[in-house]
Amino acid sequence: MERDAPPSALGILRDRYLPEGRDVPRRTRLRAWAIYVVLTLLTVVGGFVATFAYDVWSTEARLREERAAQVEVDQESAPFTSSITYDTSTADTFSIVLDRPLTAEEGETLQTVPATEVWDFLRPLGGRLIRDFGGLQTGPPGGWSWEEPGATGEFGAAVFNMNLLSTRTSQLSIVDMTPVNISCAEPTAVTVVDYPPAGQASYPGVVVDLNDNDPTLYIADEGPDQGQPYFSRRRIDLGGGLEPGGLRVEALVQGRSCEWEIEARYVDAQQNTDEVLLRDGDRPFFAEAPPERPEQYWLAAYAYGEAEGRTFVPCHETPEVFSCALGLGTEEVPEF
């Protein structure tokens, strides 16, 4: 007795999915199978294509949303921050002021202290350093010119380096800085230790006269732009991976010490304009002027003429000497 042959795989599939084609001619069945396979492949491939197209579309939409969210977060962060460091170097001319007179012992020591060490000596005693004004005076309309500084005791200058940093991923530009909230008062110092200027000097950065009715930051760099408003010629670019910016600021005062702030206007990558108020941390900037009639006035020996080996001479004890009288403002400068 012969056993029936086991059904083939094709037969199983035929009986499973096309039972009605059992008695159909073989060629017709093969054609039907071919059509079925092709339709199945088209369905699978179409599914992959549709899925891929959706993924591409959704990815682009998601990236747009992420970029929009990043821009929003970027805009919510501070446009830039600032920090300053006052220049207390004594390489150039300077004055040191105190709110009290020096004692007899301190005065004796001062007369023998080298000028390069006088700041180290007086700072622990309450001394404050005032940089000598560089000599940029009001000149032609729209600019300043370099002229001889005024008499000792009238002018003072605070110099600081301003560091500017933006963590934004998009760039922005500081296009203007304006001194604001200027508040001045009489100097509080009663003692002046003076190392007067031996010549003129200029430095890269800006200079501003806080006594002016419309204080403006002028270019102090040597060159064709010197004495012109800084932000009419330049700008400061920050953010977007750029290096931090910086600016050397010299603030001039005359006869009165002043607190002040800076209002910085910027433009971001979306052309939005806004302002940031810059200060010395939680305090305003400060520029101090020496008093015109100090109780004690010590002058560097090189300006005295008859120093007798002393580094600084007590002009308040010898006001009749010409150099001391000039420094105290009691003598007019002769015309030659």
Backbone torsions as a table, in degrees:
resi	resn	phi	psi	omega
1	MET	NA	123.7	-176.3
2	GLU	-85.5	136.9	175.2
3	ARG	-80.9	147.9	175.4
4	ASP	-69.8	140.5	178.3
5	ALA	-65.4	139.6	178.6
6	PRO	-62.1	146.1	-179.3
7	PRO	-66.5	142.9	177.6
8	SER	-76.6	166.2	178.7
9	ALA	-63.0	-39.1	179.1
10	LEU	-63.8	-38.3	179.0
11	GLY	-65.6	-39.7	178.8
12	ILE	-60.9	-46.8	179.8
13	LEU	-62.2	-39.3	179.6
14	ARG	-63.2	-46.0	-179.3
15	ASP	-66.9	-29.4	-178.0
16	ARG	-76.2	-48.7	-172.3
17	TYR	-104.3	-24.2	179.5
18	LEU	-131.0	62.7	-177.7
19	PRO	-64.9	-26.6	-177.9
20	GLU	-75.1	-7.5	-178.5
21	GLY	-99.3	19.5	-177.7
22	ARG	-64.8	-38.7	-175.8
23	ASP	-98.6	9.8	-179.1
24	VAL	-82.6	145.7	178.4
25	PRO	-54.3	150.4	-175.8
26	ARG	-58.0	-43.0	-178.1
27	ARG	-62.1	-41.0	179.4
28	THR	-64.9	-40.4	179.6
29	ARG	-63.4	-42.5	-179.9
30	LEU	-63.5	-39.0	178.2
31	ARG	-65.2	-40.5	179.0
32	ALA	-64.2	-41.8	177.9
33	TRP	-62.7	-41.3	179.8
34	ALA	-61.3	-44.2	178.4
35	ILE	-62.3	-41.6	-179.0
36	TYR	-62.3	-45.9	-179.2
37	VAL	-63.2	-44.5	-179.9
38	VAL	-61.1	-44.6	179.0
39	LEU	-62.1	-40.0	178.7
40	THR	-63.1	-44.8	178.9
41	LEU	-62.7	-42.3	178.7
42	LEU	-62.0	-38.9	178.5
43	THR	-63.7	-44.4	-179.6
44	VAL	-64.8	-48.3	-179.7
45	VAL	-63.0	-42.0	178.1
46	GLY	-60.2	-38.2	177.0
47	GLY	-63.1	-43.0	178.3
48	PHE	-62.6	-44.3	-179.7
49	VAL	-61.8	-44.6	179.9
50	ALA	-63.4	-42.2	178.9
51	THR	-63.4	-42.9	179.4
52	PHE	-63.3	-45.4	179.6
53	ALA	-61.4	-40.4	178.6
54	TYR	-65.5	-41.6	179.5
55	ASP	-62.3	-42.4	178.9
56	VAL	-62.1	-47.7	-179.3
57	TRP	-62.3	-46.6	-178.5
58	SER	-67.3	-34.8	178.3
59	THR	-65.1	-45.0	178.4
60	GLU	-62.3	-42.0	178.4
61	ALA	-64.2	-40.8	179.7
62	ARG	-65.9	-40.3	178.2
63	LEU	-64.6	-39.0	176.7
64	ARG	-62.3	-42.4	178.2
65	GLU	-64.3	-40.9	-179.9
66	GLU	-66.0	-41.5	177.9
67	ARG	-63.4	-41.7	178.5
68	ALA	-63.0	-39.7	178.6
69	ALA	-66.4	-40.0	178.8
70	GLN	-64.3	-41.7	178.0
71	VAL	-62.3	-41.5	-179.9
72	GLU	-63.8	-45.4	178.0
73	VAL	-63.7	-40.9	179.6
74	ASP	-60.7	-41.5	-179.5
75	GLN	-69.9	-26.3	179.8
76	GLU	-78.2	-20.4	178.8
77	SER	-76.4	158.5	179.3
78	ALA	-59.2	133.1	-178.8
79	PRO	-59.1	-41.0	176.4
80	PHE	-166.2	160.6	176.6
81	THR	-123.1	161.9	-179.3
82	SER	-135.5	152.0	171.6
83	SER	-143.7	148.8	-177.0
84	ILE	-127.7	154.7	174.2
85	THR	-132.3	116.4	179.2
86	TYR	-69.6	139.5	178.9
87	ASP	-83.5	110.3	179.3
88	THR	-114.5	25.2	178.1
89	SER	-72.2	152.1	-179.9
90	THR	-115.2	26.5	179.5
91	ALA	-70.9	-26.6	-179.8
92	ASP	-112.4	-164.1	-179.7
93	THR	-73.9	149.4	-175.0
94	PHE	-162.0	166.5	168.7
95	SER	-130.3	150.5	173.4
96	ILE	-122.7	128.9	-177.3
97	VAL	-119.3	151.4	176.7
98	LEU	-134.2	153.8	179.4
99	ASP	-88.4	9.9	178.8
100	ARG	-144.6	157.0	174.9
101	PRO	-72.6	153.0	173.0
102	LEU	-75.1	143.8	175.2
103	THR	-71.0	167.2	179.7
104	ALA	-59.2	-40.5	179.9
105	GLU	-66.9	-43.3	178.5
106	GLU	-64.2	-36.5	178.3
107	GLY	-66.1	-40.0	177.2
108	GLU	-62.6	-40.9	179.5
109	THR	-66.6	-41.0	-178.4
110	LEU	-59.4	-35.5	-176.6
111	GLN	-66.4	-15.5	-178.4
112	THR	-116.5	-4.2	-179.7
113	VAL	-75.6	129.3	175.9
114	PRO	-59.1	146.6	-178.1
115	ALA	-57.8	-32.3	-179.5
116	THR	-70.4	-14.0	-178.0
117	GLU	-113.9	2.0	-174.5
118	VAL	-65.7	-34.7	178.7
119	TRP	-66.3	-41.4	177.8
120	ASP	-63.7	-30.6	179.8
121	PHE	-77.0	-43.9	-172.6
122	LEU	-87.1	-24.7	-177.7
123	ARG	-59.6	-47.3	178.2
124	PRO	-64.2	-18.1	179.6
125	LEU	-86.6	2.0	-178.9
126	GLY	103.6	11.8	-179.4
127	GLY	-70.5	147.1	175.6
128	ARG	-125.6	132.6	-175.0
129	LEU	-90.4	133.0	175.8
130	ILE	-117.6	120.2	177.2
131	ARG	-72.6	143.4	177.5
132	ASP	-72.2	143.0	-178.8
133	PHE	-67.1	135.0	-174.3
134	GLY	-70.1	-17.9	175.6
135	GLY	107.6	12.0	178.7
136	LEU	-83.9	109.7	-174.4
137	GLN	-112.1	157.8	178.3
138	THR	-56.7	127.7	-176.8
139	GLY	-126.4	-130.2	-177.9
140	PRO	-62.6	157.2	177.1
141	PRO	-54.3	131.9	178.4
142	GLY	84.8	6.7	179.9
143	GLY	-166.1	173.1	177.6
144	TRP	-117.7	163.8	176.7
145	SER	-133.5	158.2	-179.2
146	TRP	-86.9	120.9	179.3
147	GLU	-136.0	170.3	180.0
148	GLU	-63.3	132.7	178.5
149	PRO	-60.9	162.4	179.9
150	GLY	-75.6	-173.4	-176.6
151	ALA	-65.7	147.8	178.7
152	THR	-60.2	139.6	179.4
153	GLY	97.9	-15.7	-179.0
154	GLU	-94.0	-39.3	-173.6
155	PHE	-106.3	149.7	170.7
156	GLY	-146.6	157.5	-179.4
157	ALA	-142.5	136.5	169.9
158	ALA	-103.0	132.5	-178.9
159	VAL	-122.7	128.7	176.4
160	PHE	-143.3	152.5	174.8
161	ASN	-96.8	122.9	-179.8
162	MET	-100.7	122.0	176.9
163	ASN	-101.2	129.9	-176.3
164	LEU	-119.7	129.8	-176.5
165	LEU	-136.4	134.7	174.3
166	SER	-124.6	129.3	177.5
167	THR	-95.4	5.8	179.3
168	ARG	-68.8	147.0	178.3
169	THR	-78.9	-19.9	176.7
170	SER	-101.2	152.9	-177.0
171	GLN	-80.0	155.5	172.3
172	LEU	-144.6	162.8	-178.0
173	SER	-131.6	128.5	171.1
174	ILE	-81.3	119.7	-172.7
175	VAL	-111.2	-5.4	177.2
176	ASP	-165.2	148.9	172.4
177	MET	-136.4	131.2	-177.5
178	THR	-129.7	126.6	173.7
179	PRO	-64.3	131.3	-179.5
180	VAL	-137.0	168.5	175.7
181	ASN	51.9	47.1	-179.7
182	ILE	-81.1	125.5	-179.9
183	SER	-132.2	120.5	-173.8
184	CYS	-119.6	152.9	179.2
185	ALA	-149.1	165.5	179.6
186	GLU	-62.6	145.0	177.5
187	PRO	-60.3	145.4	-179.4
188	THR	-97.6	-12.8	-175.0
189	ALA	-71.6	149.7	176.6
190	VAL	-121.2	-11.2	179.5
191	THR	-124.4	134.2	178.2
192	VAL	-126.9	127.4	172.5
193	VAL	-112.3	113.8	-165.6
194	ASP	-114.1	131.3	172.3
195	TYR	-118.1	87.2	-167.7
196	PRO	-68.6	163.4	-176.7
197	PRO	-69.4	142.0	174.7
198	ALA	-105.5	-2.5	-178.5
199	GLY	177.4	179.3	-179.2
200	GLN	-97.9	152.1	177.5
201	ALA	-150.8	149.3	176.1
202	SER	-130.6	155.2	-175.5
203	TYR	-134.8	154.7	175.1
204	PRO	-63.1	141.9	178.5
205	GLY	133.8	-147.1	-178.6
206	VAL	-131.8	157.4	174.9
207	VAL	-132.0	143.4	-179.1
208	VAL	-141.2	137.6	177.9
209	ASP	-97.9	108.3	-177.4
210	LEU	-73.3	-12.1	177.1
211	ASN	-84.5	-10.5	-177.9
212	ASP	-72.5	150.1	178.9
213	ASN	-66.7	-29.5	178.4
214	ASP	-130.2	74.5	-175.2
215	PRO	-61.0	130.3	-176.6
216	THR	-131.8	145.8	176.4
217	LEU	-83.8	118.3	-179.1
218	TYR	-108.2	150.5	179.6
219	ILE	-71.1	126.7	179.1
220	ALA	-100.6	-11.9	-178.9
221	ASP	-60.9	144.6	173.1
222	GLU	-69.6	140.1	-178.5
223	GLY	141.1	-178.1	-175.5
224	PRO	-65.7	-21.5	-178.5
225	ASP	-90.9	-2.8	-176.6
226	GLN	-59.4	133.2	179.4
227	GLY	86.6	0.2	177.9
228	GLN	-97.4	152.2	177.6
229	PRO	-54.6	129.6	-171.1
230	TYR	-59.2	-48.8	-172.4
231	PHE	-85.2	4.5	167.9
232	SER	-85.2	-12.5	-178.1
233	ARG	-118.5	-25.2	-170.5
234	ARG	-140.0	171.8	173.9
235	ARG	-147.8	170.1	179.6
236	ILE	-120.6	115.1	-178.7
237	ASP	-94.0	134.0	-178.2
238	LEU	-137.7	168.4	175.4
239	GLY	75.4	-180.0	177.7
240	GLY	62.8	27.7	179.8
241	GLY	85.1	2.3	179.0
242	LEU	-72.1	157.5	176.2
243	GLU	-65.8	150.3	175.3
244	PRO	-56.5	147.9	179.0
245	GLY	-95.1	170.8	-180.0
246	GLY	-156.8	159.5	-179.3
247	LEU	-154.1	132.1	174.4
248	ARG	-91.8	122.1	-174.3
249	VAL	-115.0	127.3	174.4
250	GLU	-116.2	115.1	-177.2
251	ALA	-106.9	122.0	-177.4
252	LEU	-95.3	136.5	170.9
253	VAL	-130.5	157.4	-179.2
254	GLN	-140.2	112.8	175.7
255	GLY	78.4	-21.3	-178.6
256	ARG	-136.1	142.8	176.2
257	SER	-88.0	142.0	-171.6
258	CYS	-131.0	139.8	165.3
259	GLU	-99.4	146.6	-177.6
260	TRP	-161.6	166.7	178.1
261	GLU	-134.1	170.3	179.4
262	ILE	-124.2	127.9	173.0
263	GLU	-97.2	112.1	-177.3
264	ALA	-101.5	123.9	178.6
265	ARG	-100.2	134.9	-178.2
266	TYR	-133.2	160.9	175.9
267	VAL	-125.6	127.9	-178.2
268	ASP	-96.2	-174.9	-175.0
269	ALA	-65.8	-22.8	178.3
270	GLN	-92.5	11.3	179.8
271	GLN	65.8	23.0	172.7
272	ASN	-82.0	140.7	-179.9
273	THR	-115.8	136.9	178.8
274	ASP	-155.3	175.7	-179.3
275	GLU	-123.9	151.5	174.5
276	VAL	-128.5	133.3	178.7
277	LEU	-90.7	121.2	-177.5
278	LEU	-101.2	135.4	179.5
279	ARG	-141.0	176.4	174.3
280	ASP	-89.3	80.6	-174.3
281	GLY	67.8	-119.8	178.8
282	ASP	-99.3	13.6	-179.9
283	ARG	-124.3	158.0	173.4
284	PRO	-73.5	164.0	171.2
285	PHE	-66.1	159.0	-177.9
286	PHE	-139.0	130.0	175.5
287	ALA	-126.0	121.8	-173.4
288	GLU	-105.9	138.8	175.2
289	ALA	-106.2	141.0	175.2
290	PRO	-71.3	151.5	178.5
291	PRO	-69.5	148.6	-179.2
292	GLU	-74.9	-30.3	-179.0
293	ARG	-127.8	74.7	-178.6
294	PRO	-70.5	155.5	176.4
295	GLU	-70.5	-38.9	174.0
296	GLN	-124.5	134.1	178.3
297	TYR	-133.5	113.9	-179.5
298	TRP	-107.9	129.7	-175.7
299	LEU	-116.2	140.5	178.3
300	ALA	-57.9	140.3	-171.6
301	ALA	-62.8	-30.2	-176.9
302	TYR	-64.5	-25.0	179.4
303	ALA	-88.9	-7.6	-174.7
304	TYR	-84.3	-40.7	177.7
305	GLY	97.9	-42.8	179.1
306	GLU	-125.3	67.5	-171.5
307	ALA	-78.5	-25.5	-179.8
308	GLU	56.1	43.1	176.0
309	GLY	82.0	0.7	-179.8
310	ARG	-87.3	147.5	178.3
311	THR	-81.4	-46.9	176.9
312	PHE	-126.7	141.0	-174.6
313	VAL	-112.8	136.6	-179.8
314	PRO	-78.6	90.9	-177.9
315	CYS	-67.0	-23.8	177.4
316	HIS	-66.9	-16.2	176.3
317	GLU	-97.5	-20.6	-179.9
318	THR	-131.3	61.2	-175.2
319	PRO	-70.6	-14.0	-176.2
320	GLU	-76.1	-19.1	178.9
321	VAL	-68.0	138.2	-172.6
322	PHE	-56.3	-47.9	-178.3
323	SER	-60.0	-40.2	179.0
324	CYS	-69.2	-42.3	179.7
325	ALA	-61.7	-38.9	178.5
326	LEU	-66.1	-42.9	-179.8
327	GLY	-65.8	-35.0	179.3
328	LEU	-80.3	-9.1	179.5
329	GLY	79.8	18.5	179.3
330	THR	-98.8	1.4	-178.2
331	GLU	-132.3	134.8	176.8
332	GLU	-79.7	147.9	177.8
333	VAL	-72.4	124.6	-178.9
334	PRO	-69.9	152.5	176.2
335	GLU	-93.0	134.2	-179.2
336	PHE	-111.2	NA	NA
